[in-house]
């Protein structure tokens, strides 16, 4: 059975895994992403791939990058959360890794994994929404990964949800990912701690009183403990997620939505309010079939599995 490696390059971390032809993860390693240095990021990728190559015989490497990928699947046009700007990533890595390399948008890779092996296996139209530092997206229609005319389709996170709202890393204001992502969770928690330290008591306990250290991780821990403030933050984010999904349903009419990425590990804390808001705001509700909304089977590792499978298929 041929093995391949998938690498997830997010705004804060690198995850790499060896994946077999059935979508099974054989081994996973992780590292940190040096977001301000292109060459340093490439060095981290090379390091984790070489670590896995030393223990497994693999035929290809797939890179799932957080950013706009050109249709050649070789160049990162721009990554809002990383330093890549028209970066020839495939060629830069191929010479260092010594294997065929495919570069794919991370959420596209996640969508492919969930269509091939996961929560949306065999569905006719699959929309993937990945929640991490930002929001990514992927679309699979009749077994084909839809990339758009220029390779940059599926950037749901940059739909305008609040005109004139929060400034986004992409340069615009009011993007969906500013209200429903790991970045949004952290910002909401820090704002609450600044305005009402009493309400944010448990959140502040988790970071020794330093509100600047609050991330989505602490919000999830507190919410799972039943902390009212953290639950309120998650409910608000979940509703904004569901409203955005309803907008996507109006345009794409999918049979299944898959929610992945690191933030999706919150499970029902997020999906409960998201499903409720979706049902309340879906256009034509009551007169049309409603798409299922499911958690990604591979959660934060969907990108790894999908990137590996896409790279192996190209070989």
C-alpha positions as a Python dict, from the first residue, in 0.01 Angstrom:
ca = {
    (1, 'X'): (0, 0, 0),
    (2, 'X'): (145, 335, -106),
    (3, 'X'): (196, 594, 166),
    (4, 'X'): (210, 971, 128),
    (5, 'X'): (266, 1266, 361),
    (6, 'X'): (23, 1550, 418),
    (7, 'X'): (137, 1875, 579),
    (8, 'X'): (-98, 2133, 731),
    (9, 'X'): (50, 2485, 743),
    (10, 'X'): (-173, 2703, 958),
    (11, 'X'): (-134, 3045, 1112),
    (12, 'X'): (28, 2908, 1428),
    (13, 'X'): (125, 2544, 1372),
    (14, 'X'): (254, 2281, 1134),
    (15, 'X'): (109, 1929, 1146),
    (16, 'X'): (238, 1650, 922),
    (17, 'X'): (114, 1295, 889),
    (18, 'X'): (177, 975, 698),
    (19, 'X'): (-148, 859, 535),
    (20, 'X'): (-232, 533, 361),
    (21, 'X'): (-462, 475, 62),
    (22, 'X'): (-764, 422, 288),
    (23, 'X'): (-723, 760, 456),
    (24, 'X'): (-576, 614, 775),
    (25, 'X'): (-322, 822, 966),
    (26, 'X'): (-13, 612, 1034),
    (27, 'X'): (188, 874, 1227),
    (28, 'X'): (158, 1247, 1302),
    (29, 'X'): (419, 1503, 1409),
    (30, 'X'): (377, 1873, 1488),
    (31, 'X'): (577, 2194, 1502),
    (32, 'X'): (528, 2573, 1526),
    (33, 'X'): (487, 2807, 1229),
    (34, 'X'): (733, 3101, 1206),
    (35, 'X'): (476, 3334, 1051),
    (36, 'X'): (708, 3623, 958),
    (37, 'X'): (983, 3433, 777),
    (38, 'X'): (921, 3247, 449),
    (39, 'X'): (1247, 3053, 451),
    (40, 'X'): (1206, 2957, 815),
    (41, 'X'): (858, 2821, 740),
    (42, 'X'): (1002, 2611, 457),
    (43, 'X'): (1269, 2480, 694),
    (44, 'X'): (1004, 2368, 945),
    (45, 'X'): (809, 2191, 668),
    (46, 'X'): (1125, 2018, 543),
    (47, 'X'): (1216, 1913, 896),
    (48, 'X'): (883, 1745, 977),
    (49, 'X'): (868, 1575, 636),
    (50, 'X'): (1221, 1442, 668),
    (51, 'X'): (1144, 1315, 1017),
    (52, 'X'): (856, 1109, 877),
    (53, 'X'): (1049, 1001, 566),
    (54, 'X'): (1315, 852, 789),
    (55, 'X'): (1059, 607, 932),
    (56, 'X'): (826, 545, 636),
    (57, 'X'): (860, 483, 264),
    (58, 'X'): (644, 748, 96),
    (59, 'X'): (575, 840, -268),
    (60, 'X'): (465, 1206, -248),
    (61, 'X'): (407, 1504, -24),
    (62, 'X'): (97, 1724, -19),
    (63, 'X'): (109, 2070, 138),
    (64, 'X'): (-215, 2220, 266),
    (65, 'X'): (-141, 2592, 294),
    (66, 'X'): (-360, 2857, 453),
    (67, 'X'): (-388, 3100, 162),
    (68, 'X'): (-485, 3156, -200),
    (69, 'X'): (-322, 2891, -418),
    (70, 'X'): (-273, 2950, -791),
    (71, 'X'): (-434, 2707, -1034),
    (72, 'X'): (-91, 2550, -1101),
    (73, 'X'): (-104, 2412, -743),
    (74, 'X'): (252, 2528, -702),
    (75, 'X'): (235, 2896, -602),
    (76, 'X'): (87, 3063, -293),
    (77, 'X'): (-51, 3393, -421),
    (78, 'X'): (-102, 3533, -72),
    (79, 'X'): (-155, 3404, 279),
    (80, 'X'): (-329, 3655, 510),
    (81, 'X'): (-183, 3493, 823),
    (82, 'X'): (164, 3401, 690),
    (83, 'X'): (444, 3578, 502),
    (84, 'X'): (384, 3413, 162),
    (85, 'X'): (335, 3657, -130),
    (86, 'X'): (348, 3496, -479),
    (87, 'X'): (567, 3229, -327),
    (88, 'X'): (675, 2937, -555),
    (89, 'X'): (631, 2696, -266),
    (90, 'X'): (620, 2370, -461),
    (91, 'X'): (953, 2428, -634),
    (92, 'X'): (1116, 2560, -317),
    (93, 'X'): (1018, 2247, -126),
    (94, 'X'): (1068, 1986, -400),
    (95, 'X'): (1441, 2051, -418),
    (96, 'X'): (1476, 2019, -40),
    (97, 'X'): (1247, 1720, 12),
    (98, 'X'): (1340, 1508, -288),
    (99, 'X'): (984, 1390, -358),
    (100, 'X'): (695, 1509, -580),
    (101, 'X'): (519, 1795, -401),
    (102, 'X'): (163, 1921, -450),
    (103, 'X'): (47, 2249, -295),
    (104, 'X'): (-323, 2283, -216),
    (105, 'X'): (-534, 2524, -17),
    (106, 'X'): (-572, 2378, 332),
    (107, 'X'): (-951, 2388, 339),
    (108, 'X'): (-972, 2235, -9),
    (109, 'X'): (-761, 1949, 121),
    (110, 'X'): (-987, 1914, 425),
    (111, 'X'): (-1298, 1907, 207),
    (112, 'X'): (-1143, 1637, -8),
    (113, 'X'): (-1056, 1423, 296),
    (114, 'X'): (-1408, 1443, 435),
    (115, 'X'): (-1561, 1364, 94),
    (116, 'X'): (-1328, 1070, 30),
    (117, 'X'): (-1309, 911, 374),
    (118, 'X'): (-1500, 1113, 631),
    (119, 'X'): (-1826, 1270, 742),
    (120, 'X'): (-1943, 1353, 387),
    (121, 'X'): (-1826, 1037, 209),
    (122, 'X'): (-2004, 1004, -125),
    (123, 'X'): (-2225, 1315, -83),
    (124, 'X'): (-2315, 1489, -412),
    (125, 'X'): (-2231, 1845, -299),
    (126, 'X'): (-2006, 1901, 2),
    (127, 'X'): (-1918, 2235, 157),
    (128, 'X'): (-1637, 2232, 413),
    (129, 'X'): (-1590, 2516, 661),
    (130, 'X'): (-1264, 2501, 858),
    (131, 'X'): (-1232, 2703, 1176),
    (132, 'X'): (-879, 2784, 1286),
    (133, 'X'): (-691, 3113, 1304),
    (134, 'X'): (-936, 3219, 1031),
    (135, 'X'): (-1210, 3047, 828),
    (136, 'X'): (-1126, 2839, 524),
    (137, 'X'): (-1354, 2664, 281),
    (138, 'X'): (-1370, 2389, 24),
    (139, 'X'): (-1631, 2265, -220),
    (140, 'X'): (-1662, 1918, -376),
    (141, 'X'): (-1924, 1876, -649),
    (142, 'X'): (-1996, 1533, -797),
    (143, 'X'): (-1659, 1401, -689),
    (144, 'X'): (-1460, 1699, -819),
    (145, 'X'): (-1279, 1950, -599),
    (146, 'X'): (-1396, 2290, -723),
    (147, 'X'): (-1112, 2544, -731),
    (148, 'X'): (-1263, 2821, -944),
    (149, 'X'): (-1123, 2987, -1256),
    (150, 'X'): (-804, 3106, -1086),
    (151, 'X'): (-762, 2847, -812),
    (152, 'X'): (-894, 3062, -527),
    (153, 'X'): (-1257, 2950, -483),
    (154, 'X'): (-1402, 2869, -144),
    (155, 'X'): (-1272, 3159, 64),
    (156, 'X'): (-1592, 3177, 269),
    (157, 'X'): (-1408, 3341, 558),
    (158, 'X'): (-1379, 3663, 360),
    (159, 'X'): (-1747, 3709, 288),
    (160, 'X'): (-1859, 4037, 443),
    (161, 'X'): (-2076, 3962, 746),
    (162, 'X'): (-2069, 4306, 911),
    (163, 'X'): (-2027, 4598, 668),
    (164, 'X'): (-1763, 4834, 806),
    (165, 'X'): (-1689, 4589, 1089),
    (166, 'X'): (-1364, 4455, 1232),
    (167, 'X'): (-1053, 4487, 1017),
    (168, 'X'): (-946, 4153, 868),
    (169, 'X'): (-596, 4031, 786),
    (170, 'X'): (-702, 4028, 418),
    (171, 'X'): (-738, 4408, 427),
    (172, 'X'): (-1118, 4430, 423),
    (173, 'X'): (-1358, 4492, 709),
    (174, 'X'): (-1633, 4279, 856),
    (175, 'X'): (-1520, 3941, 717),
    (176, 'X'): (-1694, 3632, 852),
    (177, 'X'): (-1372, 3498, 1005),
    (178, 'X'): (-1350, 3806, 1227),
    (179, 'X'): (-1665, 3683, 1402),
    (180, 'X'): (-1647, 3302, 1386),
    (181, 'X'): (-1292, 3167, 1423),
    (182, 'X'): (-1022, 3099, 1679),
    (183, 'X'): (-912, 3461, 1643),
    (184, 'X'): (-1268, 3576, 1712),
    (185, 'X'): (-1298, 3354, 2021),
    (186, 'X'): (-977, 3496, 2164),
    (187, 'X'): (-1073, 3855, 2088),
    (188, 'X'): (-1418, 3816, 2245),
    (189, 'X'): (-1262, 3665, 2558),
    (190, 'X'): (-1004, 3943, 2590),
    (191, 'X'): (-1267, 4212, 2540),
    (192, 'X'): (-1486, 4057, 2808),
    (193, 'X'): (-1193, 4036, 3049),
    (194, 'X'): (-1114, 4404, 2993),
    (195, 'X'): (-1474, 4521, 3035),
    (196, 'X'): (-1580, 4282, 3313),
    (197, 'X'): (-1305, 4094, 3496),
    (198, 'X'): (-1572, 3959, 3731),
    (199, 'X'): (-1765, 3792, 3447),
    (200, 'X'): (-1438, 3665, 3300),
    (201, 'X'): (-1312, 3533, 3636),
    (202, 'X'): (-1264, 3171, 3526),
    (203, 'X'): (-1108, 3270, 3193),
    (204, 'X'): (-857, 3490, 3374),
    (205, 'X'): (-778, 3210, 3619),
    (206, 'X'): (-666, 2994, 3326),
    (207, 'X'): (-404, 3252, 3220),
    (208, 'X'): (-291, 3366, 3569),
    (209, 'X'): (-478, 3693, 3534),
    (210, 'X'): (-309, 3802, 3210),
    (211, 'X'): (-592, 3870, 2962),
    (212, 'X'): (-348, 3916, 2674),
    (213, 'X'): (-271, 3542, 2693),
    (214, 'X'): (-632, 3433, 2636),
    (215, 'X'): (-684, 3215, 2329),
    (216, 'X'): (-967, 3002, 2195),
    (217, 'X'): (-817, 2708, 2386),
    (218, 'X'): (-892, 2866, 2725),
    (219, 'X'): (-1243, 2963, 2613),
    (220, 'X'): (-1311, 2601, 2515),
    (221, 'X'): (-1180, 2466, 2848),
    (222, 'X'): (-1392, 2709, 3049),
    (223, 'X'): (-1702, 2640, 2837),
    (224, 'X'): (-1662, 2265, 2880),
    (225, 'X'): (-1650, 2327, 3256),
    (226, 'X'): (-1982, 2514, 3229),
    (227, 'X'): (-1848, 2866, 3281),
    (228, 'X'): (-2136, 3106, 3187),
    (229, 'X'): (-1912, 3368, 3023),
    (230, 'X'): (-1731, 3115, 2806),
    (231, 'X'): (-2058, 2948, 2710),
    (232, 'X'): (-2198, 3286, 2607),
    (233, 'X'): (-1894, 3350, 2387),
    (234, 'X'): (-1928, 3010, 2221),
    (235, 'X'): (-2303, 3054, 2171),
    (236, 'X'): (-2250, 3389, 2001),
    (237, 'X'): (-1982, 3248, 1776),
    (238, 'X'): (-2190, 2940, 1697),
    (239, 'X'): (-2483, 3153, 1591),
    (240, 'X'): (-2263, 3365, 1363),
    (241, 'X'): (-2129, 3042, 1215),
    (242, 'X'): (-2481, 2913, 1149),
    (243, 'X'): (-2590, 3239, 988),
    (244, 'X'): (-2292, 3229, 752),
    (245, 'X'): (-2364, 2866, 665),
    (246, 'X'): (-2722, 2961, 579),
    (247, 'X'): (-2588, 3223, 335),
    (248, 'X'): (-2369, 2958, 172),
    (249, 'X'): (-2668, 2724, 142),
    (250, 'X'): (-2859, 2995, -45),
    (251, 'X'): (-2581, 3011, -305),
    (252, 'X'): (-2452, 2653, -325),
    (253, 'X'): (-2742, 2429, -209),
    (254, 'X'): (-2514, 2153, -72),
    (255, 'X'): (-2627, 1820, 64),
    (256, 'X'): (-2380, 1836, 353),
    (257, 'X'): (-2175, 2092, 544),
    (258, 'X'): (-1866, 1966, 725),
    (259, 'X'): (-1719, 2178, 1005),
    (260, 'X'): (-1351, 2116, 1070),
    (261, 'X'): (-1037, 2286, 1196),
    (262, 'X'): (-903, 2316, 1548),
    (263, 'X'): (-1199, 2516, 1683),
    (264, 'X'): (-1438, 2238, 1578),
    (265, 'X'): (-1299, 2027, 1863),
    (266, 'X'): (-1549, 2215, 2081),
    (267, 'X'): (-1813, 1987, 1926),
    (268, 'X'): (-2170, 2051, 2043),
    (269, 'X'): (-2071, 2377, 2216),
    (270, 'X'): (-2030, 2515, 1866),
    (271, 'X'): (-2260, 2300, 1653),
    (272, 'X'): (-2564, 2333, 1879),
    (273, 'X'): (-2608, 2710, 1833),
    (274, 'X'): (-2483, 2687, 1472),
    (275, 'X'): (-2753, 2437, 1375),
    (276, 'X'): (-3017, 2645, 1551),
    (277, 'X'): (-2915, 2968, 1375),
    (278, 'X'): (-2895, 2783, 1042),
    (279, 'X'): (-3250, 2652, 1082),
    (280, 'X'): (-3376, 2999, 1175),
    (281, 'X'): (-3210, 3190, 890),
    (282, 'X'): (-3201, 2945, 597),
    (283, 'X'): (-3374, 3100, 299),
    (284, 'X'): (-3688, 2910, 198),
    (285, 'X'): (-3687, 2721, 528),
    (286, 'X'): (-3981, 2486, 556),
    (287, 'X'): (-4006, 2449, 178),
    (288, 'X'): (-3670, 2293, 91),
    (289, 'X'): (-3450, 2011, 214),
    (290, 'X'): (-3191, 2135, 464),
    (291, 'X'): (-2831, 2021, 437),
    (292, 'X'): (-2681, 1818, 719),
    (293, 'X'): (-2420, 1996, 932),
    (294, 'X'): (-2158, 1752, 1060),
    (295, 'X'): (-1829, 1766, 1246),
    (296, 'X'): (-1529, 1662, 1039),
    (297, 'X'): (-1435, 1301, 1104),
    (298, 'X'): (-1066, 1394, 1108),
    (299, 'X'): (-1123, 1726, 1293),
    (300, 'X'): (-805, 1936, 1280),
    (301, 'X'): (-623, 1670, 1074),
    (302, 'X'): (-862, 1667, 775),
    (303, 'X'): (-619, 1888, 584),
    (304, 'X'): (-333, 1644, 647),
    (305, 'X'): (-535, 1348, 518),
    (306, 'X'): (-668, 1535, 214),
    (307, 'X'): (-334, 1687, 114),
    (308, 'X'): (-168, 1345, 133),
    (309, 'X'): (-440, 1179, -76),
    (310, 'X'): (-435, 1453, -342),
    (311, 'X'): (-55, 1431, -369),
    (312, 'X'): (-63, 1050, -403),
    (313, 'X'): (-337, 1069, -670),
    (314, 'X'): (-128, 1311, -876),
    (315, 'X'): (163, 1065, -866),
}
